[in-house]
Amino acid sequence: MEKHAITTRGCNALIGQSGGPTSVINSSLAGVIQAVARSKTIETLFGMNFGIEGFMDRRLFNLSAQPASVIQGLRQTPGSALGSSRHKVQDGDLPLILTILKAFNIGYFFLIGGNDTMDTIHRIQTYCNEQGYDLIGVGIPKTVDNDLFGTHHTPGFASAARSNILNVKQAGVLARDMQRVDQFVIYQTIGRDAGWLAASTALAKEREEDAPHLIYTPERVFHPDQFLEDAKRVQEKYGWVSLVCGEGLKYADGTPVSASRTTDRFNNTEFGAMGGSSVAMQLHKMLVDAFGWRGEFQITESLIMSAFDRAEPNDLEEAFQCGVQAVALADKGIGGVMVTLDGRGGFGTSALKDVAGEAKPMPPSYLNERGNFPSAEFLDYCRPLIGPLPTFTRLEPLFADSPFPGDTDPGDRVAG
C-alpha cells in the first residue's frame, strides 16, 4: 500500500472502464460518482469515453454534472456506460497521458477492470510519480472471469456465473427430454486462463443425473482419449451427456483445443467467435467422429456479461461499494492499490503490482482428481455467491402396466 502526501487536495479525478463489461460494472461507476460528490478533497470527476484511448483524444464526460437520476439509473444498467477499450498502453503514450492529466488538473485516477487494467493504472501512476507529478491511482476490480489475484472474488463473477448456471440447467432439461434425438449437449463458457465460470455451472445440478455431467477447465491439460472415455461412460449410464468446457482448454503441448491462432492487443489468444473457432466446436466433432452421436454446442460469448435480468443483488451492491471504497482510499492519499473483497462482506486492498497482468487460476483442490468436475470444496466457495436457483418439476416414474405378456417394467425400458 502506498501513501502519498496529499498534495492533490483540490484536484480533479478521472475514471474509466476497461475490458469486457459485466452486469454490475456501472454500479461501481455510480459508487465512485456518489462518493466523489461527498469528497472534501476531490473537485470534479471526469469520465474517459472509451477508456485510455478516448482520454488521449480528450474525450471526457463531466460526471459531476450528471443528473442524480442518471447516476441512480447506472445501478440498474448493464454494459459499460463510459465506453470501454482494450488499448494496451505503450511507453510512447505516457508523456501524452501525463500532459492531459496536468491540463485537466487530475490528481486521482480510477480504473474499473481486470488484471490488464490494473497493469495500466500501475504503469501510469508509476510514470507520473517518477516525473514528479503526484497521481494517486486506485483500481476497482471487475471481471466475470473471477481471476484477479488478491481478492476472494470479483464483482461481476456471481452475476455471470448465475447466467451460465441457468443456461446449463435449462439446456440440460431440454437435452434430457430430447435424448432419443440428441445424445449430447456442449456448453462453452468464457475464461481464457481460468475455469471459475465453467466450474460454477456445477451448481445447476440437483440430482446426480442432472446437467452438467462433465466440466473441463483450463487449469487441467485436456486429454482427448480421457474426454471420450468420460463422455461414453456418462452416455451409457443416462442415455445422454451434458458437457461444459472453458474456452481456454489446451493440450499437453500448450496448443489451444479451439485451434485458434488469433491474438488480441495484449498478445492473448482469442477464443470463441473472436478467434474464428471454438473448443465446443472441436469437442462436438470429436464426439461425432468417435461415436456417431447427434448433438449440439452452445456458445453465449459476451451475452452473459450484460444479462442484467440475471444480476445478483449482492453482486450489484458489492460492486457499488467497491467504487465507494476506492474514493475513500484516494481521500486518504492511498494509491497504488486495488480494492479487494474478503468474502465476508468486508473490503481490503492489494498492491497493483501484485495484481497487474496475471490471471488467478482455481486452486488444484477445486477440481476432482480426474479433472472433469469441480470438487465439494469449490462448491462450498461458490454457493454463497449465487442466490436461490429455480427448481424444475419432473414426472414421477409411474408408468402404465403393459398388457403384453413378458414385458419388463416400463421404467426399465425408458432411458433417462
Secondary structure in CASP SS format (residue, H / E / C, confidence):
PFRMAT SS
TARGET T0000
AUTHOR 0000-0000-0000
METHOD secondary structure of the structure
MODEL  1
M C 1.00
E E 1.00
K E 1.00
H C 1.00
A C 1.00
I C 1.00
T C 1.00
T C 1.00
R C 1.00
G C 1.00
C E 1.00
N E 1.00
A E 1.00
L E 1.00
I E 1.00
G E 1.00
Q E 1.00
S C 1.00
G C 1.00
G C 1.00
P C 1.00
T C 1.00
S C 1.00
V C 1.00
I H 1.00
N H 1.00
S H 1.00
S H 1.00
L H 1.00
A H 1.00
G H 1.00
V H 1.00
I H 1.00
Q H 1.00
A H 1.00
V H 1.00
A H 1.00
R H 1.00
S C 1.00
K C 1.00
T C 1.00
I E 1.00
E E 1.00
T E 1.00
L E 1.00
F E 1.00
G E 1.00
M E 1.00
N C 1.00
F C 1.00
G H 1.00
I H 1.00
E H 1.00
G H 1.00
F H 1.00
M H 1.00
D C 1.00
R C 1.00
R C 1.00
L E 1.00
F E 1.00
N E 1.00
L H 1.00
S H 1.00
A H 1.00
Q C 1.00
P C 1.00
A H 1.00
S H 1.00
V H 1.00
I H 1.00
Q H 1.00
G H 1.00
L H 1.00
R C 1.00
Q C 1.00
T C 1.00
P C 1.00
G C 1.00
S C 1.00
A C 1.00
L C 1.00
G C 1.00
S C 1.00
S C 1.00
R C 1.00
H C 1.00
K C 1.00
V C 1.00
Q C 1.00
D H 1.00
G H 1.00
D H 1.00
L H 1.00
P H 1.00
L H 1.00
I H 1.00
L H 1.00
T H 1.00
I H 1.00
L H 1.00
K H 1.00
A H 1.00
F C 1.00
N C 1.00
I E 1.00
G E 1.00
Y E 1.00
F E 1.00
F E 1.00
L E 1.00
I E 1.00
G E 1.00
G C 1.00
N H 1.00
D H 1.00
T H 1.00
M H 1.00
D H 1.00
T H 1.00
I H 1.00
H H 1.00
R H 1.00
I H 1.00
Q H 1.00
T H 1.00
Y H 1.00
C H 1.00
N H 1.00
E H 1.00
Q C 1.00
G C 1.00
Y C 1.00
D C 1.00
L C 1.00
I E 1.00
G E 1.00
V E 1.00
G E 1.00
I E 1.00
P E 1.00
K C 1.00
T C 1.00
V C 1.00
D C 1.00
N C 1.00
D C 1.00
L C 1.00
F C 1.00
G C 1.00
T C 1.00
H C 1.00
H C 1.00
T C 1.00
P C 1.00
G C 1.00
F H 1.00
A H 1.00
S H 1.00
A H 1.00
A H 1.00
R H 1.00
S H 1.00
N H 1.00
I H 1.00
L H 1.00
N H 1.00
V H 1.00
K H 1.00
Q H 1.00
A H 1.00
G H 1.00
V H 1.00
L H 1.00
A H 1.00
R H 1.00
D H 1.00
M C 1.00
Q C 1.00
R C 1.00
V C 1.00
D C 1.00
Q C 1.00
F E 1.00
V E 1.00
I E 1.00
Y E 1.00
Q E 1.00
T E 1.00
I C 1.00
G C 1.00
R C 1.00
D C 1.00
A C 1.00
G C 1.00
W H 1.00
L H 1.00
A H 1.00
A H 1.00
S H 1.00
T H 1.00
A H 1.00
L H 1.00
A H 1.00
K C 1.00
E C 1.00
R C 1.00
E C 1.00
E C 1.00
D C 1.00
A C 1.00
P C 1.00
H C 1.00
L E 1.00
I E 1.00
Y E 1.00
T C 1.00
P C 1.00
E C 1.00
R C 1.00
V C 1.00
F C 1.00
H C 1.00
P H 1.00
D H 1.00
Q H 1.00
F H 1.00
L H 1.00
E H 1.00
D H 1.00
A H 1.00
K H 1.00
R H 1.00
V H 1.00
Q H 1.00
E H 1.00
K H 1.00
Y H 1.00
G C 1.00
W C 1.00
V E 1.00
S E 1.00
L E 1.00
V E 1.00
C E 1.00
G E 1.00
E C 1.00
G C 1.00
L C 1.00
K E 1.00
Y C 1.00
A C 1.00
D C 1.00
G C 1.00
T C 1.00
P E 1.00
V C 1.00
S C 1.00
A C 1.00
S C 1.00
R C 1.00
T C 1.00
T E 1.00
D C 1.00
R C 1.00
F C 1.00
N C 1.00
N C 1.00
T E 1.00
E C 1.00
F C 1.00
G H 1.00
A H 1.00
M H 1.00
G H 1.00
G C 1.00
S C 1.00
S C 1.00
V H 1.00
A H 1.00
M H 1.00
Q H 1.00
L H 1.00
H H 1.00
K H 1.00
M H 1.00
L H 1.00
V H 1.00
D H 1.00
A H 1.00
F H 1.00
G C 1.00
W C 1.00
R C 1.00
G E 1.00
E E 1.00
F E 1.00
Q E 1.00
I E 1.00
T C 1.00
E H 1.00
S H 1.00
L H 1.00
I H 1.00
M H 1.00
S H 1.00
A C 1.00
F H 1.00
D H 1.00
R H 1.00
A C 1.00
E C 1.00
P H 1.00
N H 1.00
D H 1.00
L H 1.00
E H 1.00
E H 1.00
A H 1.00
F H 1.00
Q H 1.00
C H 1.00
G H 1.00
V H 1.00
Q H 1.00
A H 1.00
V H 1.00
A H 1.00
L H 1.00
A H 1.00
D H 1.00
K C 1.00
G C 1.00
I E 1.00
G E 1.00
G C 1.00
V E 1.00
M E 1.00
V E 1.00
T E 1.00
L E 1.00
D C 1.00
G C 1.00
R C 1.00
G C 1.00
G C 1.00
F E 1.00
G E 1.00
T E 1.00
S E 1.00
A E 1.00
L H 1.00
K H 1.00
D H 1.00
V H 1.00
A C 1.00
G C 1.00
E C 1.00
A C 1.00
K C 1.00
P C 1.00
M C 1.00
P C 1.00
P H 1.00
S H 1.00
Y H 1.00
L E 1.00
N C 1.00
E C 1.00
R C 1.00
G C 1.00
N C 1.00
F C 1.00
P E 1.00
S C 1.00
A H 1.00
E H 1.00
F H 1.00
L H 1.00
D H 1.00
Y H 1.00
C H 1.00
R H 1.00
P H 1.00
L H 1.00
I C 1.00
G C 1.00
P C 1.00
L C 1.00
P C 1.00
T C 1.00
F C 1.00
T C 1.00
R C 1.00
L C 1.00
E C 1.00
P C 1.00
L C 1.00
F C 1.00
A C 1.00
D C 1.00
S C 1.00
P C 1.00
F C 1.00
P C 1.00
G C 1.00
D C 1.00
T C 1.00
D C 1.00
P H 1.00
G H 1.00
D H 1.00
R H 1.00
V C 1.00
A C 1.00
G C 1.00
END
